[in-house]
Amino acid sequence: MEYKLYHATWCPFCRGFAPEFKTIIPEGGEYLLDDMEDPLWVELDIEVVPTVIGYENGKEVKRIVAKPHIGIDSDEFKDWIKKE
């Protein structure tokens, strides 16, 4: 599984979560995408950051979206990764 983190440098929840993301995801699944001007954000309907999308064979298979004004809890993220 490949995991992509969509985040923004201005977002305090993203800045707090990005280091955790790097240590939690399985080896080889890391991508950080930080550009809210990217048309891909519109295509993927990214409205809240951070958002992590899991891909298999280039197709989205799961997604976790931060709770507004809270972010993504690391324990919740670990549980989300375990669910296939």
PDB file with SEQRES, HELIX, SHEET and CRYST1 records, atoms N, CA, C and O in Angstrom:
SEQRES   1 A   84  MET GLU TYR LYS LEU TYR HIS ALA THR TRP CYS PRO PHE          
SEQRES   2 A   84  CYS ARG GLY PHE ALA PRO GLU PHE LYS THR ILE ILE PRO          
SEQRES   3 A   84  GLU GLY GLY GLU TYR LEU LEU ASP ASP MET GLU ASP PRO          
SEQRES   4 A   84  LEU TRP VAL GLU LEU ASP ILE GLU VAL VAL PRO THR VAL          
SEQRES   5 A   84  ILE GLY TYR GLU ASN GLY LYS GLU VAL LYS ARG ILE VAL          
SEQRES   6 A   84  ALA LYS PRO HIS ILE GLY ILE ASP SER ASP GLU PHE LYS          
SEQRES   7 A   84  ASP TRP ILE LYS LYS GLU                                      
HELIX    1 AA1 PRO A   12  ILE A   24  1                                  13    
HELIX    2 AA2 PRO A   39  GLU A   43  1                                   5    
HELIX    3 AA3 SER A   74  LYS A   82  1                                   9    
SHEET    1 AA1 4 GLU A  30  LEU A  33  0                                        
SHEET    2 AA1 4 GLU A   2  TYR A   6  1                                        
SHEET    3 AA1 4 THR A  51  GLU A  56 -1                                        
SHEET    4 AA1 4 LYS A  59  VAL A  65 -1                                        
CRYST1    1.000    1.000    1.000  90.00  90.00  90.00 P 1           1          
ATOM      1  N   MET A   1       0.863  -1.175   0.000  1.00  0.00           N  
ATOM      2  CA  MET A   1       0.000   0.000   0.000  1.00  0.00           C  
ATOM      3  C   MET A   1       0.906   1.233   0.000  1.00  0.00           C  
ATOM      4  O   MET A   1       1.931   1.283   0.680  1.00  0.00           O  
ATOM      5  N   GLU A   2       0.495   2.198  -0.770  1.00  0.00           N  
ATOM      6  CA  GLU A   2       1.202   3.474  -0.832  1.00  0.00           C  
ATOM      7  C   GLU A   2       0.321   4.515  -0.141  1.00  0.00           C  
ATOM      8  O   GLU A   2      -0.876   4.600  -0.413  1.00  0.00           O  
ATOM      9  N   TYR A   3       0.908   5.290   0.735  1.00  0.00           N  
ATOM     10  CA  TYR A   3       0.165   6.301   1.479  1.00  0.00           C  
ATOM     11  C   TYR A   3       0.655   7.689   1.083  1.00  0.00           C  
ATOM     12  O   TYR A   3       1.859   7.946   1.053  1.00  0.00           O  
ATOM     13  N   LYS A   4      -0.278   8.576   0.783  1.00  0.00           N  
ATOM     14  CA  LYS A   4       0.072   9.951   0.452  1.00  0.00           C  
ATOM     15  C   LYS A   4      -0.582  10.876   1.458  1.00  0.00           C  
ATOM     16  O   LYS A   4      -1.784  10.801   1.713  1.00  0.00           O  
ATOM     17  N   LEU A   5       0.232  11.744   2.018  1.00  0.00           N  
ATOM     18  CA  LEU A   5      -0.236  12.741   2.980  1.00  0.00           C  
ATOM     19  C   LEU A   5      -0.392  14.067   2.262  1.00  0.00           C  
ATOM     20  O   LEU A   5       0.571  14.601   1.712  1.00  0.00           O  
ATOM     21  N   TYR A   6      -1.598  14.592   2.268  1.00  0.00           N  
ATOM     22  CA  TYR A   6      -1.884  15.906   1.699  1.00  0.00           C  
ATOM     23  C   TYR A   6      -1.943  16.876   2.872  1.00  0.00           C  
ATOM     24  O   TYR A   6      -2.775  16.736   3.769  1.00  0.00           O  
ATOM     25  N   HIS A   7      -1.053  17.858   2.853  1.00  0.00           N  
ATOM     26  CA  HIS A   7      -0.958  18.783   3.979  1.00  0.00           C  
ATOM     27  C   HIS A   7      -0.562  20.164   3.502  1.00  0.00           C  
ATOM     28  O   HIS A   7      -0.244  20.368   2.331  1.00  0.00           O  
ATOM     29  N   ALA A   8      -0.585  21.101   4.421  1.00  0.00           N  
ATOM     30  CA  ALA A   8      -0.206  22.478   4.112  1.00  0.00           C  
ATOM     31  C   ALA A   8       0.749  22.981   5.193  1.00  0.00           C  
ATOM     32  O   ALA A   8       0.553  22.706   6.377  1.00  0.00           O  
ATOM     33  N   THR A   9       1.772  23.712   4.787  1.00  0.00           N  
ATOM     34  CA  THR A   9       2.765  24.189   5.746  1.00  0.00           C  
ATOM     35  C   THR A   9       2.188  25.198   6.737  1.00  0.00           C  
ATOM     36  O   THR A   9       2.723  25.345   7.836  1.00  0.00           O  
ATOM     37  N   TRP A  10       1.119  25.890   6.379  1.00  0.00           N  
ATOM     38  CA  TRP A  10       0.513  26.878   7.274  1.00  0.00           C  
ATOM     39  C   TRP A  10      -0.357  26.230   8.343  1.00  0.00           C  
ATOM     40  O   TRP A  10      -0.757  26.892   9.300  1.00  0.00           O  
ATOM     41  N   CYS A  11      -0.654  24.940   8.190  1.00  0.00           N  
ATOM     42  CA  CYS A  11      -1.577  24.234   9.090  1.00  0.00           C  
ATOM     43  C   CYS A  11      -0.834  23.664  10.299  1.00  0.00           C  
ATOM     44  O   CYS A  11       0.041  22.815  10.126  1.00  0.00           O  
ATOM     45  N   PRO A  12      -1.160  24.107  11.528  1.00  0.00           N  
ATOM     46  CA  PRO A  12      -0.464  23.597  12.710  1.00  0.00           C  
ATOM     47  C   PRO A  12      -0.715  22.104  12.929  1.00  0.00           C  
ATOM     48  O   PRO A  12       0.160  21.406  13.442  1.00  0.00           O  
ATOM     49  N   PHE A  13      -1.872  21.614  12.556  1.00  0.00           N  
ATOM     50  CA  PHE A  13      -2.174  20.188  12.727  1.00  0.00           C  
ATOM     51  C   PHE A  13      -1.353  19.350  11.751  1.00  0.00           C  
ATOM     52  O   PHE A  13      -0.937  18.237  12.075  1.00  0.00           O  
ATOM     53  N   CYS A  14      -1.123  19.890  10.558  1.00  0.00           N  
ATOM     54  CA  CYS A  14      -0.275  19.210   9.571  1.00  0.00           C  
ATOM     55  C   CYS A  14       1.167  19.160  10.045  1.00  0.00           C  
ATOM     56  O   CYS A  14       1.820  18.122   9.953  1.00  0.00           O  
ATOM     57  N   ARG A  15       1.658  20.271  10.547  1.00  0.00           N  
ATOM     58  CA  ARG A  15       3.046  20.321  11.029  1.00  0.00           C  
ATOM     59  C   ARG A  15       3.251  19.346  12.174  1.00  0.00           C  
ATOM     60  O   ARG A  15       4.325  18.757  12.295  1.00  0.00           O  
ATOM     61  N   GLY A  16       2.245  19.164  13.013  1.00  0.00           N  
ATOM     62  CA  GLY A  16       2.351  18.212  14.113  1.00  0.00           C  
ATOM     63  C   GLY A  16       2.234  16.769  13.648  1.00  0.00           C  
ATOM     64  O   GLY A  16       2.875  15.881  14.210  1.00  0.00           O  
ATOM     65  N   PHE A  17       1.428  16.532  12.634  1.00  0.00           N  
ATOM     66  CA  PHE A  17       1.173  15.167  12.182  1.00  0.00           C  
ATOM     67  C   PHE A  17       2.230  14.635  11.219  1.00  0.00           C  
ATOM     68  O   PHE A  17       2.509  13.436  11.234  1.00  0.00           O  
ATOM     69  N   ALA A  18       2.819  15.473  10.392  1.00  0.00           N  
ATOM     70  CA  ALA A  18       3.766  15.012   9.365  1.00  0.00           C  
ATOM     71  C   ALA A  18       4.897  14.160   9.940  1.00  0.00           C  
ATOM     72  O   ALA A  18       5.190  13.109   9.370  1.00  0.00           O  
ATOM     73  N   PRO A  19       5.551  14.556  11.043  1.00  0.00           N  
ATOM     74  CA  PRO A  19       6.608  13.695  11.592  1.00  0.00           C  
ATOM     75  C   PRO A  19       6.069  12.342  12.065  1.00  0.00           C  
ATOM     76  O   PRO A  19       6.743  11.324  11.910  1.00  0.00           O  
ATOM     77  N   GLU A  20       4.870  12.321  12.634  1.00  0.00           N  
ATOM     78  CA  GLU A  20       4.256  11.066  13.069  1.00  0.00           C  
ATOM     79  C   GLU A  20       3.955  10.187  11.858  1.00  0.00           C  
ATOM     80  O   GLU A  20       4.203   8.982  11.876  1.00  0.00           O  
ATOM     81  N   PHE A  21       3.422  10.797  10.814  1.00  0.00           N  
ATOM     82  CA  PHE A  21       3.122  10.076   9.578  1.00  0.00           C  
ATOM     83  C   PHE A  21       4.360   9.345   9.089  1.00  0.00           C  
ATOM     84  O   PHE A  21       4.287   8.174   8.716  1.00  0.00           O  
ATOM     85  N   LYS A  22       5.497  10.030   9.088  1.00  0.00           N  
ATOM     86  CA  LYS A  22       6.739   9.447   8.586  1.00  0.00           C  
ATOM     87  C   LYS A  22       7.197   8.254   9.412  1.00  0.00           C  
ATOM     88  O   LYS A  22       7.799   7.323   8.875  1.00  0.00           O  
ATOM     89  N   THR A  23       6.918   8.272  10.713  1.00  0.00           N  
ATOM     90  CA  THR A  23       7.368   7.162  11.568  1.00  0.00           C  
ATOM     91  C   THR A  23       6.357   6.020  11.635  1.00  0.00           C  
ATOM     92  O   THR A  23       6.735   4.890  11.943  1.00  0.00           O  
ATOM     93  N   ILE A  24       5.093   6.285  11.357  1.00  0.00           N  
ATOM     94  CA  ILE A  24       4.047   5.269  11.499  1.00  0.00           C  
ATOM     95  C   ILE A  24       3.842   4.445  10.239  1.00  0.00           C  
ATOM     96  O   ILE A  24       3.615   3.239  10.332  1.00  0.00           O  
ATOM     97  N   ILE A  25       3.915   5.058   9.069  1.00  0.00           N  
ATOM     98  CA  ILE A  25       3.584   4.323   7.844  1.00  0.00           C  
ATOM     99  C   ILE A  25       4.599   3.220   7.577  1.00  0.00           C  
ATOM    100  O   ILE A  25       5.770   3.343   7.934  1.00  0.00           O  
ATOM    101  N   PRO A  26       4.137   2.132   6.940  1.00  0.00           N  
ATOM    102  CA  PRO A  26       5.059   1.059   6.580  1.00  0.00           C  
ATOM    103  C   PRO A  26       6.127   1.565   5.621  1.00  0.00           C  
ATOM    104  O   PRO A  26       5.892   2.487   4.840  1.00  0.00           O  
ATOM    105  N   GLU A  27       7.280   0.962   5.689  1.00  0.00           N  
ATOM    106  CA  GLU A  27       8.406   1.370   4.849  1.00  0.00           C  
ATOM    107  C   GLU A  27       8.024   1.335   3.371  1.00  0.00           C  
ATOM    108  O   GLU A  27       7.385   0.393   2.902  1.00  0.00           O  
ATOM    109  N   GLY A  28       8.422   2.362   2.661  1.00  0.00           N  
ATOM    110  CA  GLY A  28       8.184   2.425   1.227  1.00  0.00           C  
ATOM    111  C   GLY A  28       6.846   3.046   0.842  1.00  0.00           C  
ATOM    112  O   GLY A  28       6.530   3.127  -0.345  1.00  0.00           O  
ATOM    113  N   GLY A  29       6.056   3.486   1.813  1.00  0.00           N  
ATOM    114  CA  GLY A  29       4.751   4.019   1.488  1.00  0.00           C  
ATOM    115  C   GLY A  29       4.608   5.502   1.698  1.00  0.00           C  
ATOM    116  O   GLY A  29       3.489   5.994   1.840  1.00  0.00           O  
ATOM    117  N   GLU A  30       5.691   6.224   1.722  1.00  0.00           N  
ATOM    118  CA  GLU A  30       5.644   7.631   2.131  1.00  0.00           C  
ATOM    119  C   GLU A  30       5.629   8.605   0.968  1.00  0.00           C  
ATOM    120  O   GLU A  30       6.463   8.529   0.066  1.00  0.00           O  
ATOM    121  N   TYR A  31       4.677   9.515   1.001  1.00  0.00           N  
ATOM    122  CA  TYR A  31       4.646  10.643   0.080  1.00  0.00           C  
ATOM    123  C   TYR A  31       4.018  11.815   0.804  1.00  0.00           C  
ATOM    124  O   TYR A  31       2.971  11.666   1.435  1.00  0.00           O  
ATOM    125  N   LEU A  32       4.633  12.960   0.724  1.00  0.00           N  
ATOM    126  CA  LEU A  32       4.081  14.182   1.300  1.00  0.00           C  
ATOM    127  C   LEU A  32       3.780  15.135   0.159  1.00  0.00           C  
ATOM    128  O   LEU A  32       4.672  15.482  -0.614  1.00  0.00           O  
ATOM    129  N   LEU A  33       2.553  15.552   0.051  1.00  0.00           N  
ATOM    130  CA  LEU A  33       2.176  16.479  -1.009  1.00  0.00           C  
ATOM    131  C   LEU A  33       1.672  17.763  -0.379  1.00  0.00           C  
ATOM    132  O   LEU A  33       0.629  17.775   0.274  1.00  0.00           O  
ATOM    133  N   ASP A  34       2.408  18.837  -0.574  1.00  0.00           N  
ATOM    134  CA  ASP A  34       2.105  20.101   0.083  1.00  0.00           C  
ATOM    135  C   ASP A  34       1.938  21.203  -0.947  1.00  0.00           C  
ATOM    136  O   ASP A  34       2.848  22.001  -1.169  1.00  0.00           O  
ATOM    137  N   ASP A  35       0.794  21.244  -1.561  1.00  0.00           N  
ATOM    138  CA  ASP A  35       0.551  22.304  -2.519  1.00  0.00           C  
ATOM    139  C   ASP A  35      -0.939  22.425  -2.767  1.00  0.00           C  
ATOM    140  O   ASP A  35      -1.492  21.728  -3.617  1.00  0.00           O  
ATOM    141  N   MET A  36      -1.583  23.298  -2.033  1.00  0.00           N  
ATOM    142  CA  MET A  36      -3.022  23.432  -2.140  1.00  0.00           C  
ATOM    143  C   MET A  36      -3.445  24.036  -3.481  1.00  0.00           C  
ATOM    144  O   MET A  36      -4.631  24.039  -3.811  1.00  0.00           O  
ATOM    145  N   GLU A  37      -2.484  24.545  -4.254  1.00  0.00           N  
ATOM    146  CA  GLU A  37      -2.805  25.082  -5.569  1.00  0.00           C  
ATOM    147  C   GLU A  37      -2.808  23.982  -6.627  1.00  0.00           C  
ATOM    148  O   GLU A  37      -3.208  24.224  -7.766  1.00  0.00           O  
ATOM    149  N   ASP A  38      -2.373  22.791  -6.269  1.00  0.00           N  
ATOM    150  CA  ASP A  38      -2.316  21.673  -7.194  1.00  0.00           C  
ATOM    151  C   ASP A  38      -3.734  21.268  -7.602  1.00  0.00           C  
ATOM    152  O   ASP A  38      -4.576  21.046  -6.732  1.00  0.00           O  
ATOM    153  N   PRO A  39      -4.017  21.169  -8.897  1.00  0.00           N  
ATOM    154  CA  PRO A  39      -5.362  20.781  -9.339  1.00  0.00           C  
ATOM    155  C   PRO A  39      -5.773  19.402  -8.836  1.00  0.00           C  
ATOM    156  O   PRO A  39      -6.963  19.094  -8.770  1.00  0.00           O  
ATOM    157  N   LEU A  40      -4.799  18.574  -8.484  1.00  0.00           N  
ATOM    158  CA  LEU A  40      -5.092  17.252  -7.951  1.00  0.00           C  
ATOM    159  C   LEU A  40      -5.919  17.349  -6.669  1.00  0.00           C  
ATOM    160  O   LEU A  40      -6.746  16.480  -6.395  1.00  0.00           O  
ATOM    161  N   TRP A  41      -5.697  18.406  -5.885  1.00  0.00           N  
ATOM    162  CA  TRP A  41      -6.466  18.575  -4.648  1.00  0.00           C  
ATOM    163  C   TRP A  41      -7.946  18.713  -4.959  1.00  0.00           C  
ATOM    164  O   TRP A  41      -8.786  18.180  -4.234  1.00  0.00           O  
ATOM    165  N   VAL A  42      -8.270  19.419  -6.026  1.00  0.00           N  
ATOM    166  CA  VAL A  42      -9.668  19.587  -6.430  1.00  0.00           C  
ATOM    167  C   VAL A  42     -10.209  18.262  -6.943  1.00  0.00           C  
ATOM    168  O   VAL A  42     -11.309  17.844  -6.581  1.00  0.00           O  
ATOM    169  N   GLU A  43      -9.432  17.613  -7.782  1.00  0.00           N  
ATOM    170  CA  GLU A  43      -9.850  16.330  -8.356  1.00  0.00           C  
ATOM    171  C   GLU A  43     -10.115  15.294  -7.267  1.00  0.00           C  
ATOM    172  O   GLU A  43     -11.055  14.507  -7.377  1.00  0.00           O  
ATOM    173  N   LEU A  44      -9.292  15.291  -6.218  1.00  0.00           N  
ATOM    174  CA  LEU A  44      -9.437  14.317  -5.130  1.00  0.00           C  
ATOM    175  C   LEU A  44     -10.379  14.795  -4.024  1.00  0.00           C  
ATOM    176  O   LEU A  44     -10.618  14.073  -3.056  1.00  0.00           O  
ATOM    177  N   ASP A  45     -10.908  16.001  -4.166  1.00  0.00           N  
ATOM    178  CA  ASP A  45     -11.836  16.561  -3.189  1.00  0.00           C  
ATOM    179  C   ASP A  45     -11.205  16.663  -1.790  1.00  0.00           C  
ATOM    180  O   ASP A  45     -11.807  16.268  -0.792  1.00  0.00           O  
ATOM    181  N   ILE A  46      -9.982  17.202  -1.744  1.00  0.00           N  
ATOM    182  CA  ILE A  46      -9.296  17.424  -0.470  1.00  0.00           C  
ATOM    183  C   ILE A  46      -9.804  18.752   0.084  1.00  0.00           C  
ATOM    184  O   ILE A  46      -9.504  19.813  -0.463  1.00  0.00           O  
ATOM    185  N   GLU A  47     -10.558  18.692   1.151  1.00  0.00           N  
ATOM    186  CA  GLU A  47     -11.123  19.904   1.747  1.00  0.00           C  
ATOM    187  C   GLU A  47     -10.557  20.205   3.131  1.00  0.00           C  
ATOM    188  O   GLU A  47     -10.573  21.353   3.573  1.00  0.00           O  
ATOM    189  N   VAL A  48     -10.060  19.185   3.811  1.00  0.00           N  
ATOM    190  CA  VAL A  48      -9.514  19.351   5.156  1.00  0.00           C  
ATOM    191  C   VAL A  48      -8.125  18.727   5.162  1.00  0.00           C  
ATOM    192  O   VAL A  48      -7.918  17.636   4.633  1.00  0.00           O  
ATOM    193  N   VAL A  49      -7.183  19.430   5.764  1.00  0.00           N  
ATOM    194  CA  VAL A  49      -5.831  18.881   5.898  1.00  0.00           C  
ATOM    195  C   VAL A  49      -5.499  18.734   7.374  1.00  0.00           C  
ATOM    196  O   VAL A  49      -5.962  19.524   8.196  1.00  0.00           O  
ATOM    197  N   PRO A  50      -4.716  17.747   7.709  1.00  0.00           N  
ATOM    198  CA  PRO A  50      -4.143  16.742   6.832  1.00  0.00           C  
ATOM    199  C   PRO A  50      -5.177  15.694   6.407  1.00  0.00           C  
ATOM    200  O   PRO A  50      -6.143  15.411   7.116  1.00  0.00           O  
ATOM    201  N   THR A  51      -4.934  15.136   5.230  1.00  0.00           N  
ATOM    202  CA  THR A  51      -5.692  14.001   4.706  1.00  0.00           C  
ATOM    203  C   THR A  51      -4.674  12.983   4.220  1.00  0.00           C  
ATOM    204  O   THR A  51      -3.693  13.341   3.568  1.00  0.00           O  
ATOM    205  N   VAL A  52      -4.906  11.720   4.534  1.00  0.00           N  
ATOM    206  CA  VAL A  52      -4.042  10.646   4.041  1.00  0.00           C  
ATOM    207  C   VAL A  52      -4.898   9.726   3.187  1.00  0.00           C  
ATOM    208  O   VAL A  52      -5.995   9.324   3.577  1.00  0.00           O  
ATOM    209  N   ILE A  53      -4.370   9.402   2.010  1.00  0.00           N  
ATOM    210  CA  ILE A  53      -5.059   8.483   1.111  1.00  0.00           C  
ATOM    211  C   ILE A  53      -4.162   7.270   0.892  1.00  0.00           C  
ATOM    212  O   ILE A  53      -2.966   7.399   0.634  1.00  0.00           O  
ATOM    213  N   GLY A  54      -4.766   6.089   1.002  1.00  0.00           N  
ATOM    214  CA  GLY A  54      -4.067   4.837   0.731  1.00  0.00           C  
ATOM    215  C   GLY A  54      -4.384   4.380  -0.677  1.00  0.00           C  
ATOM    216  O   GLY A  54      -5.546   4.346  -1.082  1.00  0.00           O  
ATOM    217  N   TYR A  55      -3.348   4.028  -1.422  1.00  0.00           N  
ATOM    218  CA  TYR A  55      -3.495   3.603  -2.816  1.00  0.00           C  
ATOM    219  C   TYR A  55      -2.959   2.185  -2.999  1.00  0.00           C  
ATOM    220  O   TYR A  55      -1.954   1.803  -2.399  1.00  0.00           O  
ATOM    221  N   GLU A  56      -3.644   1.421  -3.834  1.00  0.00           N  
ATOM    222  CA  GLU A  56      -3.141   0.135  -4.305  1.00  0.00           C  
ATOM    223  C   GLU A  56      -3.248   0.138  -5.819  1.00  0.00           C  
ATOM    224  O   GLU A  56      -4.311   0.405  -6.381  1.00  0.00           O  
ATOM    225  N   ASN A  57      -2.143  -0.159  -6.466  1.00  0.00           N  
ATOM    226  CA  ASN A  57      -2.098  -0.163  -7.935  1.00  0.00           C  
ATOM    227  C   ASN A  57      -2.594   1.157  -8.513  1.00  0.00           C  
ATOM    228  O   ASN A  57      -3.257   1.179  -9.550  1.00  0.00           O  
ATOM    229  N   GLY A  58      -2.265   2.262  -7.833  1.00  0.00           N  
ATOM    230  CA  GLY A  58      -2.615   3.588  -8.326  1.00  0.00           C  
ATOM    231  C   GLY A  58      -4.052   4.012  -8.087  1.00  0.00           C  
ATOM    232  O   GLY A  58      -4.455   5.093  -8.516  1.00  0.00           O  
ATOM    233  N   LYS A  59      -4.831   3.182  -7.411  1.00  0.00           N  
ATOM    234  CA  LYS A  59      -6.239   3.505  -7.154  1.00  0.00           C  
ATOM    235  C   LYS A  59      -6.456   3.732  -5.659  1.00  0.00           C  
ATOM    236  O   LYS A  59      -5.909   3.014  -4.822  1.00  0.00           O  
ATOM    237  N   GLU A  60      -7.263   4.741  -5.342  1.00  0.00           N  
ATOM    238  CA  GLU A  60      -7.582   5.021  -3.943  1.00  0.00           C  
ATOM    239  C   GLU A  60      -8.422   3.879  -3.372  1.00  0.00           C  
ATOM    240  O   GLU A  60      -9.430   3.474  -3.952  1.00  0.00           O  
ATOM    241  N   VAL A  61      -7.980   3.369  -2.215  1.00  0.00           N  
ATOM    242  CA  VAL A  61      -8.733   2.304  -1.562  1.00  0.00           C  
ATOM    243  C   VAL A  61      -9.229   2.715  -0.173  1.00  0.00           C  
ATOM    244  O   VAL A  61     -10.167   2.122   0.359  1.00  0.00           O  
ATOM    245  N   LYS A  62      -8.592   3.730   0.404  1.00  0.00           N  
ATOM    246  CA  LYS A  62      -9.072   4.227   1.686  1.00  0.00           C  
ATOM    247  C   LYS A  62      -8.527   5.617   1.941  1.00  0.00           C  
ATOM    248  O   LYS A  62      -7.557   6.055   1.324  1.00  0.00           O  
ATOM    249  N   ARG A  63      -9.187   6.304   2.877  1.00  0.00           N  
ATOM    250  CA  ARG A  63      -8.847   7.699   3.161  1.00  0.00           C  
ATOM    251  C   ARG A  63      -9.164   8.001   4.622  1.00  0.00           C  
ATOM    252  O   ARG A  63     -10.165   7.537   5.169  1.00  0.00           O  
ATOM    253  N   ILE A  64      -8.284   8.792   5.241  1.00  0.00           N  
ATOM    254  CA  ILE A  64      -8.540   9.312   6.582  1.00  0.00           C  
ATOM    255  C   ILE A  64      -8.383  10.830   6.508  1.00  0.00           C  
ATOM    256  O   ILE A  64      -7.395  11.346   5.986  1.00  0.00           O  
ATOM    257  N   VAL A  65      -9.364  11.518   7.034  1.00  0.00           N  
ATOM    258  CA  VAL A  65      -9.402  12.978   6.974  1.00  0.00           C  
ATOM    259  C   VAL A  65      -9.373  13.521   8.398  1.00  0.00           C  
ATOM    260  O   VAL A  65     -10.044  12.995   9.286  1.00  0.00           O  
ATOM    261  N   ALA A  66      -8.601  14.565   8.605  1.00  0.00           N  
ATOM    262  CA  ALA A  66      -8.501  15.182   9.924  1.00  0.00           C  
ATOM    263  C   ALA A  66      -9.844  15.730  10.372  1.00  0.00           C  
ATOM    264  O   ALA A  66     -10.661  16.177   9.567  1.00  0.00           O  
ATOM    265  N   LYS A  67     -10.040  15.682  11.653  1.00  0.00           N  
ATOM    266  CA  LYS A  67     -11.197  16.363  12.228  1.00  0.00           C  
ATOM    267  C   LYS A  67     -10.851  17.851  12.270  1.00  0.00           C  
ATOM    268  O   LYS A  67      -9.769  18.213  12.732  1.00  0.00           O  
ATOM    269  N   PRO A  68     -11.743  18.714  11.798  1.00  0.00           N  
ATOM    270  CA  PRO A  68     -11.449  20.151  11.803  1.00  0.00           C  
ATOM    271  C   PRO A  68     -11.064  20.635  13.203  1.00  0.00           C  
ATOM    272  O   PRO A  68     -11.724  20.306  14.189  1.00  0.00           O  
ATOM    273  N   HIS A  69     -10.005  21.406  13.271  1.00  0.00           N  
ATOM    274  CA  HIS A  69      -9.484  22.013  14.498  1.00  0.00           C  
ATOM    275  C   HIS A  69      -8.944  20.986  15.488  1.00  0.00           C  
ATOM    276  O   HIS A  69      -8.699  21.310  16.650  1.00  0.00           O  
ATOM    277  N   ILE A  70      -8.758  19.735  15.025  1.00  0.00           N  
ATOM    278  CA  ILE A  70      -8.204  18.683  15.888  1.00  0.00           C  
ATOM    279  C   ILE A  70      -7.043  17.986  15.198  1.00  0.00           C  
ATOM    280  O   ILE A  70      -6.004  17.750  15.816  1.00  0.00           O  
ATOM    281  N   GLY A  71      -7.208  17.658  13.935  1.00  0.00           N  
ATOM    282  CA  GLY A  71      -6.167  16.945  13.205  1.00  0.00           C  
ATOM    283  C   GLY A  71      -6.441  15.454  13.166  1.00  0.00           C  
ATOM    284  O   GLY A  71      -7.583  15.016  13.309  1.00  0.00           O  
ATOM    285  N   ILE A  72      -5.376  14.674  12.970  1.00  0.00           N  
ATOM    286  CA  ILE A  72      -5.461  13.214  12.956  1.00  0.00           C  
ATOM    287  C   ILE A  72      -4.708  12.704  14.172  1.00  0.00           C  
ATOM    288  O   ILE A  72      -3.528  13.007  14.353  1.00  0.00           O  
ATOM    289  N   ASP A  73      -5.383  11.938  14.998  1.00  0.00           N  
ATOM    290  CA  ASP A  73      -4.785  11.340  16.191  1.00  0.00           C  
ATOM    291  C   ASP A  73      -3.882  10.181  15.759  1.00  0.00           C  
ATOM    292  O   ASP A  73      -4.276   9.375  14.916  1.00  0.00           O  
ATOM    293  N   SER A  74      -2.679  10.088  16.325  1.00  0.00           N  
ATOM    294  CA  SER A  74      -1.732   9.060  15.890  1.00  0.00           C  
ATOM    295  C   SER A  74      -2.249   7.647  16.166  1.00  0.00           C  
ATOM    296  O   SER A  74      -2.005   6.747  15.362  1.00  0.00           O  
ATOM    297  N   ASP A  75      -2.952   7.426  17.272  1.00  0.00           N  
ATOM    298  CA  ASP A  75      -3.503   6.094  17.547  1.00  0.00           C  
ATOM    299  C   ASP A  75      -4.594   5.746  16.536  1.00  0.00           C  
ATOM    300  O   ASP A  75      -4.672   4.613  16.059  1.00  0.00           O  
ATOM    301  N   GLU A  76      -5.427   6.719  16.219  1.00  0.00           N  
ATOM    302  CA  GLU A  76      -6.468   6.521  15.209  1.00  0.00           C  
ATOM    303  C   GLU A  76      -5.822   6.189  13.853  1.00  0.00           C  
ATOM    304  O   GLU A  76      -6.317   5.332  13.120  1.00  0.00           O  
ATOM    305  N   PHE A  77      -4.727   6.866  13.529  1.00  0.00           N  
ATOM    306  CA  PHE A  77      -4.028   6.631  12.276  1.00  0.00           C  
ATOM    307  C   PHE A  77      -3.433   5.224  12.238  1.00  0.00           C  
ATOM    308  O   PHE A  77      -3.521   4.540  11.218  1.00  0.00           O  
ATOM    309  N   LYS A  78      -2.830   4.793  13.342  1.00  0.00           N  
ATOM    310  CA  LYS A  78      -2.268   3.436  13.413  1.00  0.00           C  
ATOM    311  C   LYS A  78      -3.359   2.391  13.189  1.00  0.00           C  
ATOM    312  O   LYS A  78      -3.158   1.430  12.446  1.00  0.00           O  
ATOM    313  N   ASP A  79      -4.504   2.575  13.826  1.00  0.00           N  
ATOM    314  CA  ASP A  79      -5.629   1.649  13.637  1.00  0.00           C  
ATOM    315  C   ASP A  79      -6.112   1.663  12.194  1.00  0.00           C  
ATOM    316  O   ASP A  79      -6.435   0.616  11.633  1.00  0.00           O  
ATOM    317  N   TRP A  80      -6.163   2.847  11.592  1.00  0.00           N  
ATOM    318  CA  TRP A  80      -6.602   2.990  10.207  1.00  0.00           C  
ATOM    319  C   TRP A  80      -5.665   2.239   9.256  1.00  0.00           C  
ATOM    320  O   TRP A  80      -6.122   1.599   8.309  1.00  0.00           O  
ATOM    321  N   ILE A  81      -4.366   2.316   9.506  1.00  0.00           N  
ATOM    322  CA  ILE A  81      -3.394   1.613   8.653  1.00  0.00           C  
ATOM    323  C   ILE A  81      -3.588   0.110   8.739  1.00  0.00           C  
ATOM    324  O   ILE A  81      -3.483  -0.588   7.730  1.00  0.00           O  
ATOM    325  N   LYS A  82      -3.871  -0.396   9.932  1.00  0.00           N  
ATOM    326  CA  LYS A  82      -4.036  -1.843  10.129  1.00  0.00           C  
ATOM    327  C   LYS A  82      -5.248  -2.391   9.387  1.00  0.00           C  
ATOM    328  O   LYS A  82      -5.265  -3.564   9.015  1.00  0.00           O  
ATOM    329  N   LYS A  83      -6.257  -1.560   9.168  1.00  0.00           N  
ATOM    330  CA  LYS A  83      -7.465  -2.012   8.464  1.00  0.00           C  
ATOM    331  C   LYS A  83      -7.184  -2.027   6.967  1.00  0.00           C  
ATOM    332  O   LYS A  83      -6.868  -0.994   6.375  1.00  0.00           O  
ATOM    333  N   GLU A  84      -7.296  -3.160   6.384  1.00  0.00           N  
ATOM    334  CA  GLU A  84      -7.044  -3.284   4.932  1.00  0.00           C  
ATOM    335  C   GLU A  84      -8.336  -3.460   4.189  1.00  0.00           C  
ATOM    336  O   GLU A  84      -8.332  -3.581   2.964  1.00  0.00           O  
TER     337      GLU A  84                                                      
END                                                                             
